[in-house]
Amino acid sequence: MAEKHAASSEDGPEPRFDGSEERKQDALMEGEAVLGSEGDVERYGYVRRGLKSRHVQFIALGGTIGTGLFLGIGSALTRAGPLSVLLGYTFTGVAIFAMMQCLGEMATWLPLPGAIPQFCARYVDDALGFAVGWNNWYQASITICAEISAAAIVIGYWEGAQDINVAVWISIILVLIIALNIFAVSIYGEAEFIFASVKIITIVGLLLMAFIVDLGGNPKHERLGFWYWQHPGAMKEYSATGDLGRFLGLFSTLINAAFSYGGVEMVAVAAGEAENPRKNIPKAVRRVFWRILFFYVLGSLGIGVLVSSSDPNLLSAQESGAPGAARSPWVIGIQNAGITVLPSIINAVILTSASSSGNAFLYTGSRYLYALAQNRQAPRIFLTCTKRGVPWIAVLVTASIGLLTYLSVDKNGGAAKAFEWFQNLTTIANLFTWCCICIAYLKFYKALQAQGISRDTLIFKSRFQPYTAWFALIYFSIIIIFNGFAVFIDGNWDVSTFIASYIGIPIFFVLFGFWKLFKKTKWKTALEADITTGKAALDAEDVHWPDQKPRNALERFWFWVA
């Protein structure tokens, strides 16, 4: 390997490009190792920038489309009504967009592996980086279990599949997602590109179908319009009567929507392995608004006009826990309209979506573990990478948590209850992650001012700051505090529900308190926040990324998409 030059400033090593691929890779290695030491890179290897522009864009797209949009949204509809669902997903979408603006600015300034725990540790407090890093790791790991379990259950929708032990399907899916993650990050990127493409085509088709069916383009030739908004009504009462009941119904959809948006921050986790991140990350973040508007806002509107919130088939499917597409409001709306071809197709897409999510969360979980090791908050062995730049030990350790999925093979109620707890842990963990992103950004914003760096010089400058960050932080904090509000209403108290709703809060603060007491860390001032280490090396990478320009109309369209 070419001889390395030592770091000469606090900004870290500055790579030299002499035109050779070996020198470029050497510079990339040094850029990736900015938080470690040269000895770490020699001993453990380093991750590589193997995600192309189209991978990054479709990871961002796929991250906003999960099983929640196909299945989970049905429970919100039956509980609160179509207008409440539309408003809930819209309000939460605005907060998600605000949070992503903050994350996009930081990830463009320093596109680091793992990103979020590194920002929290460098700008706020090492203890916050420790807490959010391990919080994110167990959230991603347990979500793998939930997604694999969901995929295995979805397979049971097809006749004959129920005769095969569900452990077989769990094993196949687990081996598949490990294989997609263990060989090279480009393989993971290609898999997510394909998965996301399938989901995007499906949701676009469903939206068009809902519009056509609503206007009468169905076998029954019945124009639905906004009939279901009037019968049984646009906003349903929940846990109370009158205006209070309708407000609580609306608030319950905020919680459901927050859970459905989980994973939207994945694009920043991929920043450390993306080609030309200073160009591709801002592009992905800017398009978050349109993805939220198109997929979730229009999706919730489409479901609201397609199926009644009091539909007996939808209610019974949810109560019985029917597998896969049988619980999807999209499928029930299609069947009510007299269309019989689509349910199996949608079930296949739901299966793809669940497998895609498991694949994506294995990737993000392993990169959080890698980032923790770089911060010296996890064993250094998790920095160990293959020659293709995959932190393989981090991947396998994260995947090992997926073995808990075999609990779902047990038919007794204990396993089901355990998974309810797992799911509550992951959703609260997501909300804490978003809050920490906003806190890190507020400190980053102050650090730029204190250290004399104008935001006008930033490649990606988010708008209306710091008010955007404060809005998102307050919004997500309210949801964390009141997510279990139903148990406090007279007659609804249940100890297990209360613990499931709030156990994630003490877990986060125990992680934070442990590291703060163990390492005696201090809250960083604006002048102490480390916003420059490694930036020079990352800046030097930018010179070798090719500036591709479209040669025709087709290429212009593709560059706009990817």
MARVEXMAR-286304 format. One line per field, with one value per residue (C-alpha): residue number from 1; x, y, z. Coordinates in nm, 4 decimals, m for minus. Layout:
N
dogu	(NUM;...) $
xx	(X;...) $
yy	(Y;...) $
zz	(Z;...) $
This chain:
562
dogu	(1;2;3;4;5;6;7;8;9;10;11;12;13;14;15;16;17;18;19;20;21;22;23;24;25;26;27;28;29;30;31;32;33;34;35;36;37;38;39;40;41;42;43;44;45;46;47;48;49;50;51;52;53;54;55;56;57;58;59;60;61;62;63;64;65;66;67;68;69;70;71;72;73;74;75;76;77;78;79;80;81;82;83;84;85;86;87;88;89;90;91;92;93;94;95;96;97;98;99;100;101;102;103;104;105;106;107;108;109;110;111;112;113;114;115;116;117;118;119;120;121;122;123;124;125;126;127;128;129;130;131;132;133;134;135;136;137;138;139;140;141;142;143;144;145;146;147;148;149;150;151;152;153;154;155;156;157;158;159;160;161;162;163;164;165;166;167;168;169;170;171;172;173;174;175;176;177;178;179;180;181;182;183;184;185;186;187;188;189;190;191;192;193;194;195;196;197;198;199;200;201;202;203;204;205;206;207;208;209;210;211;212;213;214;215;216;217;218;219;220;221;222;223;224;225;226;227;228;229;230;231;232;233;234;235;236;237;238;239;240;241;242;243;244;245;246;247;248;249;250;251;252;253;254;255;256;257;258;259;260;261;262;263;264;265;266;267;268;269;270;271;272;273;274;275;276;277;278;279;280;281;282;283;284;285;286;287;288;289;290;291;292;293;294;295;296;297;298;299;300;301;302;303;304;305;306;307;308;309;310;311;312;313;314;315;316;317;318;319;320;321;322;323;324;325;326;327;328;329;330;331;332;333;334;335;336;337;338;339;340;341;342;343;344;345;346;347;348;349;350;351;352;353;354;355;356;357;358;359;360;361;362;363;364;365;366;367;368;369;370;371;372;373;374;375;376;377;378;379;380;381;382;383;384;385;386;387;388;389;390;391;392;393;394;395;396;397;398;399;400;401;402;403;404;405;406;407;408;409;410;411;412;413;414;415;416;417;418;419;420;421;422;423;424;425;426;427;428;429;430;431;432;433;434;435;436;437;438;439;440;441;442;443;444;445;446;447;448;449;450;451;452;453;454;455;456;457;458;459;460;461;462;463;464;465;466;467;468;469;470;471;472;473;474;475;476;477;478;479;480;481;482;483;484;485;486;487;488;489;490;491;492;493;494;495;496;497;498;499;500;501;502;503;504;505;506;507;508;509;510;511;512;513;514;515;516;517;518;519;520;521;522;523;524;525;526;527;528;529;530;531;532;533;534;535;536;537;538;539;540;541;542;543;544;545;546;547;548;549;550;551;552;553;554;555;556;557;558;559;560;561;562) $
xx	(0.0000;0.1256;0.3095;0.0806;0.1352;0.0678;m0.2006;m0.0565;m0.3508;m0.6570;m0.8518;m0.6890;m0.4879;m0.5184;m0.5081;m0.3070;m0.4447;m0.1797;m0.4251;m0.3670;m0.6494;m0.4209;m0.3600;m0.7313;m0.8177;m0.5434;m0.6919;m1.0383;m0.9097;m0.7640;m1.0859;m1.2872;m1.0520;m1.0692;m1.2072;m0.9638;m0.5906;m0.3676;m0.3010;m0.6738;m0.6963;m0.3974;m0.5314;m0.9045;m0.9471;m1.2042;m1.5445;m1.5544;m1.7737;m1.9548;m2.3053;m2.3782;m2.6140;m2.9079;m2.8465;m2.8577;m3.1699;m3.3580;m3.2443;m3.4000;m3.7124;m3.7398;m3.6810;m4.0098;m4.2165;m4.2584;m4.5191;m4.6830;m4.8100;m4.9532;m5.0747;m5.0301;m5.2255;m5.5418;m5.5498;m5.5180;m5.8081;m6.0449;m5.9536;m5.9686;m6.1306;m6.0019;m5.9572;m5.7669;m5.5360;m5.4731;m5.3994;m5.1897;m4.9627;m4.9386;m4.8449;m4.5909;m4.4563;m4.3860;m4.1927;m4.0001;m3.9096;m3.7879;m3.5721;m3.4276;m3.3277;m3.1181;m2.9666;m2.8977;m2.6990;m2.4805;m2.4355;m2.3277;m2.0773;m1.9255;m2.0458;m1.9285;m2.0079;m2.2984;m2.3344;m2.5917;m2.4064;m2.0890;m2.2638;m2.4102;m2.0736;m1.8780;m2.1239;m2.3126;m2.1736;m1.9949;m2.2658;m2.5379;m2.3435;m2.3158;m2.6867;m2.8172;m2.5687;m2.6625;m3.0276;m3.0192;m2.8337;m3.0848;m3.3715;m3.2367;m3.1554;m3.4979;m3.6692;m3.4947;m3.6833;m4.0155;m3.9696;m3.8572;m4.1472;m4.3866;m4.2438;m4.2834;m4.6458;m4.7186;m4.6062;m4.8834;m5.1394;m5.0871;m5.2597;m5.0276;m4.7631;m4.9291;m4.8345;m4.4633;m4.3179;m4.2698;m3.9112;m3.8233;m3.9310;m3.7540;m3.4306;m3.4500;m3.5141;m3.2458;m2.9833;m3.0871;m3.0444;m2.7117;m2.5881;m2.6948;m2.5004;m2.1861;m2.0132;m2.0011;m2.1957;m2.2647;m2.4591;m2.6705;m2.7216;m2.8351;m3.0773;m3.2314;m3.2506;m3.4583;m3.6708;m3.7404;m3.8285;m4.0903;m4.2402;m4.2482;m4.4142;m4.6700;m4.7649;m4.7896;m5.0166;m5.2276;m5.2703;m5.3799;m5.6120;m5.7680;m5.8264;m5.9863;m6.2014;m6.3106;m6.4336;m6.6312;m6.3764;m6.4498;m6.6533;m6.9508;m6.9330;m7.0016;m6.8574;m6.7400;m6.6272;m6.5955;m6.8864;m6.6856;m6.5951;m6.9660;m7.0621;m6.9505;m6.7675;m6.4371;m6.3180;m6.4066;m6.4145;m6.1460;m6.1351;m6.3755;m6.6803;m6.7386;m6.4576;m6.2195;m6.2748;m6.2105;m5.8939;m5.7659;m5.8383;m5.6316;m5.3509;m5.3427;m5.2714;m4.9699;m4.8231;m4.9090;m4.7606;m4.4418;m4.3980;m4.4652;m4.1960;m3.9296;m3.6144;m3.6414;m3.3005;m3.1278;m2.9927;m2.7634;m2.6381;m2.5354;m2.3482;m2.0188;m2.0294;m2.1875;m2.0057;m1.9849;m2.1824;m2.1681;m2.3836;m2.5965;m2.6967;m2.8437;m3.0292;m3.1867;m3.2767;m3.4359;m3.6640;m3.7878;m4.0676;m4.2023;m4.1704;m4.3680;m4.6301;m4.6675;m4.6430;m4.7868;m5.0142;m5.1665;m5.1570;m5.3590;m5.6026;m5.6348;m5.7137;m5.9644;m6.1731;m6.1283;m6.2471;m6.4735;m6.3199;m6.6008;m6.5648;m6.6495;m6.3873;m6.1154;m6.2234;m6.2455;m5.9108;m5.7409;m5.9079;m5.8200;m5.4642;m5.5182;m5.1922;m5.0508;m5.2769;m5.5925;m5.5353;m5.4422;m5.7006;m5.5812;m5.6761;m6.0100;m6.0954;m6.0014;m6.2139;m6.5101;m6.4819;m6.5112;m6.1496;m6.0164;m5.6732;m5.4610;m5.4574;m5.1837;m4.9748;m5.0027;m4.9180;m4.6009;m4.5126;m4.5764;m4.3414;m4.0815;m4.1312;m4.0799;m3.7704;m3.6361;m3.6821;m3.5030;m3.2190;m3.1984;m3.2061;m2.9273;m2.7192;m2.7970;m2.7561;m2.4110;m2.3042;m2.4222;m2.2044;m1.9152;m1.9654;m1.9709;m1.6408;m1.4932;m1.6060;m1.4402;m1.7812;m1.7836;m1.5057;m1.2595;m1.3104;m1.6321;m1.4097;m1.2865;m1.3683;m1.3330;m1.1220;m1.4414;m1.5018;m1.7797;m1.7599;m1.8355;m1.8176;m2.0633;m2.2924;m2.2862;m2.3337;m2.6293;m2.7739;m2.7420;m3.0149;m3.2382;m3.2310;m3.4880;m3.7332;m3.7614;m3.9637;m4.2551;m4.2524;m4.3896;m4.7671;m4.8252;m4.9114;m4.5778;m4.3837;m4.6450;m4.6291;m4.2505;m4.2734;m4.5190;m4.2551;m3.9858;m4.1963;m4.2627;m3.8903;m3.8108;m4.0730;m3.9764;m3.6100;m3.6860;m3.8451;m3.5423;m3.3151;m3.5045;m3.4925;m3.1165;m3.0690;m3.2412;m3.0354;m2.7123;m2.8131;m2.8865;m2.5355;m2.3900;m2.5693;m2.4229;m2.0772;m2.0698;m2.1465;m1.8952;m1.6157;m1.6669;m1.8049;m2.0825;m2.3733;m2.3763;m2.0618;m2.2354;m2.3048;m2.6462;m2.8109;m3.1488;m3.4130;m3.5665;m3.3061;m3.2891;m3.6701;m3.7084;m3.4995;m3.6875;m4.0244;m3.9254;m3.7669;m4.0778;m4.3123;m4.1303;m4.0877;m4.4644;m4.5267;m4.2749;m4.4374;m4.7976;m4.7655;m4.9383;m5.2089;m5.4914;m5.3942;m5.4491;m5.8128;m6.0568;m6.1187;m5.8296;m5.5445;m5.3295;m4.9863;m4.8412;m4.9571;m4.8125;m4.4747;m4.4697;m4.5424;m4.2795;m4.0043;m3.8005;m3.7621;m3.5688;m3.3624;m3.2367;m3.1577;m2.9864;m2.7561;m2.6876;m2.6306;m2.4076;m2.1593;m2.1674;m2.0828;m1.8404;m1.6407;m1.7274;m1.8107;m1.9007;m2.1606;m1.9648;m1.9731;m2.0115;m1.6350;m1.5550;m1.7846;m1.5643;m1.6961;m1.3649;m1.1711;m1.1441;m1.3181;m1.0061;m0.9623;m1.3289;m1.3082;m1.0111;m1.2174;m1.4529;m1.2008;m1.1980;m1.5737;m1.6651;m1.9042;m2.1394;m2.3663;m2.6700;m2.6251;m2.9917;m3.3484;m3.3481;m3.0311;m3.1701;m3.4741;m3.2580;m3.0281;m3.3387;m3.4614;m3.1228) $
yy	(0.0000;0.3479;0.5158;0.7120;1.0686;1.1685;1.4089;1.7575;1.9427;1.8864;1.8445;1.5056;1.3692;1.5344;1.2790;1.3511;1.2431;1.1537;0.9990;0.6374;0.4228;0.2971;0.6531;0.7305;0.4235;0.5149;0.8608;0.7167;0.4886;0.7806;0.9760;0.6890;0.6513;1.0082;0.9104;0.6283;0.5926;0.4760;0.1603;0.0876;0.1109;m0.1192;m0.3736;m0.3685;m0.2350;0.0251;0.0652;0.1719;0.4091;0.1506;0.3009;0.4769;0.7721;0.5518;0.3282;0.6267;0.7718;0.4411;0.3613;0.6968;0.6061;0.2561;0.3845;0.5743;0.2797;m0.0041;m0.2547;0.0288;0.1835;m0.1466;m0.2999;m0.0807;0.2127;m0.0018;m0.0001;0.3793;0.4053;0.1867;0.3637;0.7296;0.7685;0.8859;1.2589;1.1900;0.9492;1.2061;1.4822;1.2548;1.1404;1.4959;1.6558;1.3849;1.4075;1.7785;1.7004;1.4216;1.6596;1.9176;1.6550;1.5325;1.8874;1.8978;1.5569;1.6375;1.9487;1.7596;1.4529;1.6718;1.8608;1.5343;1.2175;0.9664;0.5944;0.5519;0.9313;0.9908;0.8596;1.0255;1.3629;1.3310;1.2388;1.5108;1.7998;1.7316;1.4763;1.1425;0.9967;1.1008;0.9400;0.6209;0.6230;0.6942;0.4535;0.1536;0.2646;0.2592;m0.0703;m0.2623;m0.0890;m0.2021;m0.5513;m0.6126;m0.4643;m0.7358;m0.9901;m0.8144;m0.7802;m1.1404;m1.2599;m1.0452;m1.1824;m1.5416;m1.4749;m1.3079;m1.6249;m1.8070;m1.6136;m1.8514;m2.1870;m2.4729;m2.2539;m2.3036;m2.6727;m2.5857;m2.4954;m2.1185;m2.1809;m2.2814;m1.9433;m1.7582;m1.9450;m1.8732;m1.5017;m1.4650;m1.6365;m1.4211;m1.0863;m1.1941;m1.2887;m0.9502;m0.7690;m0.9774;m0.9688;m0.6041;m0.2867;m0.2568;m0.5872;m0.4471;m0.1311;m0.3280;m0.5342;m0.2215;m0.0625;m0.3581;m0.3827;m0.0092;m0.0152;m0.2855;m0.0900;0.2365;0.0805;m0.0857;0.2237;0.4330;0.1645;0.1536;0.5309;0.5299;0.2371;0.4174;0.7282;0.5274;0.3152;0.6239;0.7862;0.4776;0.2899;m0.0468;m0.3587;m0.2250;0.1187;0.2876;0.6315;0.6430;1.0045;1.0937;0.8722;0.7016;1.0415;1.0959;0.7351;0.6561;0.9907;1.1679;1.1592;0.8819;0.9062;0.7177;0.6528;0.9436;1.1087;1.4321;1.6677;1.5167;1.1702;1.2967;1.4771;1.1622;0.9679;1.2211;1.2065;0.8268;0.8536;1.0749;0.7845;0.5362;0.7653;0.8178;0.4414;0.4064;0.6636;0.4621;0.4186;0.7436;0.8450;0.5476;0.7670;0.9450;0.6122;0.5289;0.8615;0.7057;0.4548;0.6678;0.7851;1.1637;1.2135;1.5938;1.5711;1.2620;1.3110;1.6627;1.5371;1.2543;1.4798;1.7475;1.4855;1.3612;1.6207;1.4898;1.1276;1.2016;1.3966;1.1389;0.8116;0.8768;1.1799;1.0693;0.7082;0.7886;0.9892;0.7003;0.4499;0.6897;0.7070;0.3400;0.1606;0.2434;0.2820;0.0553;m0.2086;m0.5455;m0.7328;m0.4903;m0.5031;m0.8828;m0.9272;m0.7089;m0.8813;m1.2285;m1.1349;m1.2585;m1.3023;m1.0658;m0.9068;m1.0209;m0.7341;m0.4715;m0.1929;m0.1709;m0.5332;m0.5065;m0.1935;m0.3718;m0.6749;m0.4532;m0.2907;m0.6334;m0.6656;m1.0167;m1.0231;m0.8039;m0.9516;m1.2088;m0.9478;m0.7078;m0.9867;m1.0547;m0.6855;m0.6888;m0.9883;m0.7971;m0.4921;m0.6875;m0.8632;m0.5290;m0.3745;m0.6646;m0.6245;m0.2486;m0.2727;m0.5331;m0.2832;0.0139;m0.1878;m0.3082;0.0470;0.1830;m0.0822;0.0205;0.3871;0.2998;0.1166;0.4202;0.6317;0.3765;0.3018;m0.0593;m0.3207;m0.2306;m0.5722;m0.4355;m0.2225;m0.5382;m0.5183;m0.7504;m0.6538;m0.5203;m0.2888;m0.4780;m0.4713;m0.8415;m0.9008;m0.6152;m0.7654;m1.1147;m0.9951;m0.7795;m1.0671;m1.2998;m1.1016;m1.2116;m1.5616;m1.4316;m1.4506;m1.8228;m1.7286;m1.6751;m2.0482;m2.1028;m2.0734;m1.9846;m1.6310;m1.5639;m1.5368;m1.3067;m1.0869;m1.0744;m0.9499;m0.6794;m0.5569;m0.5750;m0.3650;m0.1021;m0.0825;m0.0206;0.2497;0.4536;0.4086;0.5620;0.8666;0.9118;0.8915;1.1729;1.3854;1.3304;1.4335;1.7637;1.8158;1.7427;1.9873;2.2670;2.2203;2.2015;2.5270;2.7004;2.5539;2.6978;3.0423;3.0158;2.8868;3.1515;2.9345;3.0947;2.8711;3.0421;2.8430;2.5089;2.2848;2.2021;2.4732;2.3872;2.6569;2.8352;2.7161;2.6768;2.6973;2.3909;2.1827;2.3111;2.2305;1.8706;1.8195;1.9399;1.7414;1.4089;1.4705;1.5156;1.1834;1.0056;1.1473;1.0827;0.7696;0.5587;0.8148;0.5605;0.3768;0.6944;0.7279;0.6097;0.2365;0.1684;0.1179;m0.1838;m0.2376;m0.4359;m0.1762;0.1043;m0.0684;m0.1560;0.2078;0.3644;0.1075;0.2590;0.5893;0.4563;0.2297;0.5333;0.7369;0.4408;0.4126;0.7868;0.7895;0.4799;0.6263;0.9704;0.8298;0.5652;0.8054;1.1292;1.2969;1.6634;1.8505;2.0185;2.3948;2.5482;2.6087;2.2531;2.0815;1.8963;1.9964;1.9883;1.6680;1.4668;1.7252;1.8067;1.4413;1.4139;1.7400;1.6046;1.3069;1.5360;1.6191;1.2707;1.2118;1.2477;1.5301;1.3484;1.5564;1.4202;1.3831;1.3485;1.3705;1.0111;1.0673;1.3947;1.2060;0.9308;1.1840;1.3521;1.0185;0.8892) $
zz	(0.0000;m0.0743;0.2111;0.4356;0.5375;0.8934;1.0025;1.0290;1.1756;1.3858;1.0637;1.0154;0.7200;0.3832;0.1006;m0.2135;m0.5518;m0.8086;m1.0523;m0.9517;m0.8183;m0.5401;m0.4191;m0.4349;m0.2291;0.0182;0.0570;0.0974;0.3703;0.5601;0.5179;0.6619;0.9569;1.0798;1.4185;1.4742;1.4332;1.1509;1.3538;1.3670;0.9889;0.9400;1.1874;1.1202;0.7652;0.6699;0.5087;0.1445;m0.0505;m0.2603;m0.2684;m0.5962;m0.6374;m0.7381;m0.4338;m0.1985;m0.3586;m0.3515;0.0036;0.0947;m0.1019;0.0422;0.3941;0.3827;0.2570;0.5047;0.6101;0.8055;0.4836;0.3622;0.6900;0.9982;0.8630;0.8772;1.2591;1.2626;1.0169;1.2196;1.5418;1.4340;1.0908;0.7509;0.8220;1.1447;0.9593;0.6853;0.9379;1.1602;0.8798;0.7439;1.0780;1.1542;0.7999;0.8498;1.1702;0.9959;0.7137;0.9684;1.1408;0.8112;0.7184;1.0354;0.9688;0.6040;0.6939;0.9433;0.7202;0.4280;0.6445;0.7758;0.5947;0.8556;0.8965;1.1384;1.1457;1.4216;1.7316;1.6028;1.5726;1.9226;2.0738;1.8938;1.9262;2.2507;2.4961;2.4651;2.6896;2.4426;2.1579;2.3651;2.4533;2.1036;1.9435;2.1593;2.1537;1.7723;1.7626;1.9737;1.7919;1.4546;1.5830;1.7324;1.4254;1.2225;1.4362;1.3867;1.0089;0.9572;1.1689;0.9651;0.6397;0.7619;0.8619;0.5273;0.3469;0.5352;0.3282;0.0372;0.0418;0.1289;0.2928;0.6342;0.6207;0.6408;0.9795;1.0048;1.1256;0.7669;0.6289;0.9122;0.8346;0.4607;0.5088;0.7771;0.5611;0.2635;0.4402;0.5930;0.2459;0.1062;0.3791;0.4287;0.0876;m0.0234;0.0447;m0.3292;m0.3128;m0.0294;m0.2368;m0.5420;m0.3300;m0.1762;m0.5219;m0.6444;m0.3273;m0.3282;m0.6989;m0.6353;m0.3438;m0.5387;m0.8427;m0.6152;m0.4162;m0.7350;m0.8816;m0.5642;m0.5618;m0.9257;m0.8560;m0.5561;m0.7683;m1.0507;m0.8184;m0.6259;m0.9470;m1.0485;m1.2591;m1.1002;m1.1934;m0.9920;m1.1617;m0.8274;m0.7655;m0.4043;m0.3746;m0.0044;0.0997;0.3763;0.5208;0.5828;0.6663;0.9365;0.9558;0.8988;1.2625;1.5075;1.8856;2.0764;2.4544;2.5160;2.3619;2.1777;2.0761;2.3307;2.1852;1.8314;1.9484;2.1185;1.7999;1.6046;1.8613;1.8430;1.4698;1.5446;1.7396;1.4644;1.1981;1.3969;1.4114;1.0377;0.9471;1.1325;0.9239;0.7303;0.8698;0.7010;0.4224;0.6714;0.8080;0.4503;0.4131;0.5240;0.2372;m0.0356;m0.3445;m0.3718;m0.0454;m0.0653;m0.3777;m0.3181;0.0473;m0.0057;m0.3115;m0.1109;0.1831;m0.0352;m0.1859;0.1512;0.1407;m0.1891;m0.0769;0.2390;0.0449;m0.2309;m0.0428;0.3017;0.2669;m0.0627;0.0582;0.3700;0.1569;m0.0897;0.1852;0.3416;0.0250;m0.0687;0.2473;0.5407;0.8860;1.0112;0.7401;0.9039;0.7013;0.8087;1.1738;1.1863;1.0080;1.2675;1.5610;1.4345;1.3334;0.9787;0.7832;0.5254;0.2701;0.4502;0.6996;0.4422;0.3931;0.0336;m0.0323;0.1451;m0.0525;m0.3755;m0.2874;m0.1950;m0.5365;m0.7024;m0.8194;m0.7525;m0.9191;m0.6938;m0.3384;m0.4059;m0.5881;m0.2944;m0.0513;m0.2511;m0.2257;0.1504;0.1726;m0.0297;0.1909;0.5140;0.3750;0.2518;0.5959;0.7621;0.5127;0.5706;0.9502;0.9490;0.7503;0.9765;1.2977;1.1943;1.0995;1.4344;1.6013;1.3755;1.4701;1.8407;1.7993;1.6237;1.9197;2.1541;2.3062;2.1853;2.1488;1.8716;1.7144;1.5587;1.3326;1.1588;0.7871;0.4915;0.1923;0.0360;0.3301;0.5143;0.8986;0.9044;1.2801;1.3382;1.0720;1.2251;1.5844;1.4780;1.2745;1.5731;1.7503;1.4620;1.6122;1.8630;1.5737;1.6411;1.9495;1.7122;1.6339;1.9831;1.9741;2.3387;2.4430;2.6148;2.2887;2.1363;2.4460;2.4242;2.0680;2.1710;2.4125;2.1444;1.9089;2.1769;2.2475;1.8815;1.8299;2.1364;2.0401;1.7006;1.8600;2.0881;1.7836;1.6132;1.9291;1.9559;1.5921;1.6703;1.9877;1.7982;1.5281;1.7776;1.9202;1.5675;1.4792;1.7873;1.7188;1.3675;1.5092;1.7947;1.5705;1.3047;1.0244;0.8207;0.7313;0.3919;0.3098;0.3663;0.0673;0.2130;0.4239;0.5754;0.6104;0.9082;1.1545;1.4502;1.4684;1.2448;1.4868;1.7925;1.6333;1.5539;1.8976;2.0830;1.8562;1.9039;2.2771;2.3156;2.1414;2.3680;2.6818;2.5814;2.3648;2.6343;2.7129;2.6788;3.0010;3.2059;3.0982;3.3630;3.3317;3.0895;3.3374;3.2572;3.4120;3.1210;2.8656;3.0769;3.1067;2.7348;2.6463;2.8698;2.9333;2.6494;2.8379;3.1399;2.9120;2.7187;3.0279;3.1982;2.8942;2.9077;3.2860;3.2827;3.0339;3.1943;3.5375;3.4070;3.1868;3.3717;3.0414;3.0136;2.8102;2.5318;2.4872;2.1415;2.1281;2.2399;1.9883;1.7393;1.3978;1.2070;1.2809;0.9622;0.7451;0.5423;0.4421;0.3462;0.1507;m0.0417;m0.1574;m0.3443;m0.6171;m0.7701;m0.7973;m1.1675;m1.2540;m1.4884;m1.7074;m1.8941;m2.2676;m2.3636;m2.2326;m2.1067;m1.9042;m1.7672;m1.6386;m1.4869;m1.3157;m1.1744;m1.0343;m0.9146) $
